[in-house]
Amino acid sequence: MSAADIIVVAVVAIVFALCVRSIVKSQKSGECADCASGGSCSAHKGGGHCKESAKLMANAAAAVSRYEANQGK
């Protein structure tokens, strides 16, 4: 095995370890794991309403409505 092979295998192993770490972290933190507002969010701390999620869903619903309106033209 050449040095290049060893480097490639090491890089793949590091990326794999980081992926597993991310999955484990998200499982522990729940649905707010990858949210940028997770640390200061009232929903994350006390089970309240998530404003970011509501905004995302409203934007998605508006996009679907625009798409469906344009399909009829």
C-alpha positions in Angstrom: 0.0 0.0 0.0 1.5 3.4 -1.0 1.5 6.6 1.0 -1.3 8.0 -1.1 -3.5 5.0 -0.4 -2.9 5.4 3.4 -3.8 9.1 3.1 -7.0 8.4 1.2 -8.1 5.7 3.7 -7.3 8.1 6.7 -9.3 10.9 5.1 -12.3 8.5 4.5 -12.0 7.3 8.1 -12.0 10.8 9.5 -15.0 11.8 7.4 -16.9 8.7 8.5 -16.1 9.4 12.2 -17.4 13.0 11.8 -20.6 11.7 10.2 -21.2 9.3 13.0 -20.5 12.0 15.6 -23.0 14.3 13.9 -25.7 11.6 13.9 -25.1 10.8 17.5 -25.2 14.4 18.4 -28.4 15.0 16.6 -30.1 12.0 18.2 -29.2 13.3 21.7 -30.3 16.9 20.9 -33.6 16.1 19.2 -35.0 18.0 16.3 -33.3 21.3 17.3 -29.8 19.8 16.8 -29.0 21.6 13.6 -31.0 24.8 14.2 -28.9 28.0 14.4 -31.3 29.3 17.0 -31.3 26.1 19.1 -29.3 27.6 22.0 -31.6 30.6 22.5 -34.9 29.1 21.4 -37.8 29.0 23.9 -39.2 25.9 22.1 -35.9 24.0 22.6 -35.7 25.0 26.3 -39.3 24.5 27.4 -41.2 22.7 24.7 -42.9 25.9 23.3 -43.6 26.8 19.7 -40.8 27.0 17.2 -41.0 30.2 15.2 -38.4 29.1 12.6 -40.2 25.9 11.9 -43.5 27.7 11.5 -41.9 30.2 9.1 -40.4 27.4 7.1 -43.7 25.6 6.8 -45.5 28.9 5.8 -42.9 29.6 3.1 -43.2 26.0 1.8 -47.0 26.2 1.6 -46.8 29.6 -0.2 -44.4 28.1 -2.7 -46.7 25.2 -3.4 -49.6 27.5 -3.9 -47.6 29.6 -6.3 -46.5 26.5 -8.2 -50.0 25.1 -8.4 -51.4 28.5 -9.6 -48.8 28.7 -12.3 -49.5 25.1 -13.5 -53.0 26.1 -14.5 -51.9 28.9 -16.8 
